[in-house]
């Protein structure tokens, strides 16, 4: 269930199992409730009220994560994390001596609703910052809203890159902080020296863009065209017989690995079929970019053991601040009677959502103001001791310097780190393999620029 | 037994070392260093000293040495760690060749075959000689042949090429292709040319069998997918086909069956000893059937009963029910539930070289056959079936003849729902248990029923076979996405040609 589940329930090649339009049909009704006039009225009122407000008024922040619909499984945890971080900060006196007041909305896994709710947060609730989104399509749909109204969004999930917005901070990984190092690891002697790669994904923007970059990278590294296979399946695909059969043939003689950007509920039938056809992780390991602890919580992990994943953080990372973070999160879930309470786990997007809140708080205190432009500049170069180790915000490209960790899936749904990058990896929103001429910088350029 | 094998292996090793056929591997050491001395030297900075020591460890080490090696490795520098790891794998796999579990022996053989370490050839040959399981022996022979390809001796190479050809080994293809390329090069020696010639003959053999095995596997996949489609559709064929009720909540009734299976599993986990766990799946079958049938009964009594003969309203109402059920599942179970397949349904059967049938799919194929036979028995060989057919053909006439039509309606609907529950139970073997489970399958089920011809069970069976088989024939060349699109287009075209499906009911439709 990666960064990108279910982007676009209406991609062109929707299979017959896409019974989603029914659900969209329902939401049509709720759309009519879009309160344009009310928003304008409240906006005025709010403005008037704000000028009247005392310094000790609470600071409002927005939380824009789906609490219902297909994405709820992943996004609810992020809402919990943001609220926990807010509680922590408030307990220590808040931000600039003011308490933080979260405004939680539910965009219900509906991409259009994301834009509407974002508008509501910015214009009606007048929040200082928004923490939210998971899928790329939801991010793309709120992007114009944030840019037009000069809002600020912290986006916590790894994604396909090729974006450089002035109003978004990306605390998840860019492709060069997850997919590229993962494949480099597989090619290295230590990772097994794999020579053949089967790129398998769900059919939409994130896997296709990621695989485009990976293919360019493999060709640049002199992997022959014949040793790269690329294949996509529709959303909710359940029958992986043919594909696993192909992988079996492709992996004959050894030296092959599978790079999986399969997403959501297709992962289970894929791993099951892989194991049932007698393939082992030793024959062809599956390196996944969409499987993290939170999704493994309820999965039957027997078929996944020994396969790999690439993230910037795992719950098993052994640092004192991480032990505390995991314990705090479990305690928070238990205290608030959230489902699964104590049994809840942390994972990469959860960590990224968590330190995003703290980075914002530090930036506000550094800037001494809540104005988006002042805060934005204060975020540049900001450092924070995150649960997984110290991270640093880039000085210009709005992404995050993070470590890269390759992990092996264990029986209990946790990961054992098998390889770790040396220090932090600098984020490259534009990949050197597909867009070597492009860069992203908001300090000395205006966003995306052409490298000389 | 094992001792003897080890001694035998060492003797063989030494004999081979004598012929210096092992030059490809650094373990060709006429004098073997004592083990303790070797262990102290494997962390040496000097490459030659280290390699000699490692070779000695390989010669004399066994599984008991692994913890010690692990300790040494943990404290070593990265290049040394990288050098020790393959040696550990080698020793581990060597001892695994004698493991009592056949899949462990087979895994070990596979790993040794791809390790590129010719020192393992005698181990594999010795293990193959005393192996009684056919496919494990096959893997051992194949692994030995793969390793022999890298020996420096022409006769062994030729023998290995022929062996790989005779074994129809797909795993040998990449190495054989390399030999062919080497033989085609302008500066190739006569020996290389000969190897290339034999390799090409071997590849031809392998590919011919590969095409056959592929065809067999494709047919199996088609049947397997068809049986899944069939299991999903039989319930719908009864509810929609015989009763004319468009039940949009049919998928959610499958979901009920799947969650019933999940609940049964959880009960077994918490109440019974672990030894009993594998039996939960059999217990879950009646539970899934009964729960889904009860849900169907309630649905029929509260919603559908009032809407007979009004397909549009039925569709809307049942769709509402499906949304309610889906969200209820999300609220009560969340998205994080999994059913662990019982031991006897994981893994699979190797039937021929390169042909592997997963157990869960064999099981579902058998189940679909049993379901169909059961339905036929019930509908055409029982009193209840006679009444059901009478009511579906002419409700008023049946009522005049004293058949309790209301009851028959309710039972028929419950039975169809129960079958959906069985489908949900079986589907837990394939995918995940989640609130959206029904949504993934409902469209396919309707497609099968409509293509087959509404009201004809035989049509449903033929349509499931046709759609499943065609899908698997098209998928390898078109890919999963376009394969699916293609099937949909074909179904649409087919329905243009025969609007009432494959097996249309002849004459005037009784209930129109």
Interface residues (C-beta under 8 A of the other chain):
Chain A: X13 X15 X16 X17 X18 X19 X20 X22 X23 X26 X68 X70 X72 X73 X189 X190 X203 X231 X232 X233 X234 X236 X237 X238 X239 X241 X242 X243 X245 X246 X249 X252 X253 X254 X255 X265 X268 X269 X272 X273 X275 X276 X277 X278 X280 X282 X283 X295 X297 X298 X299 X300 X302 X303 X339 X340
Chain B: X78 X82 X107 X110 X111 X114 X170 X171 X172 X173 X174 X175 X210 X214 X217 X218 X221 X224 X225 X228 X319 X323 X327 X330 X334 X335 X336 X337 X338 X339 X340 X341 X346 X347 X348 X350 X356 X358 X359 X360 X361 X429 X430 X431 X432 X434 X436 X439 X440 X441 X442 X443 X444 X447 X471 X472 X475 X476 X479 X480 X481 X482 X484 X485 X488
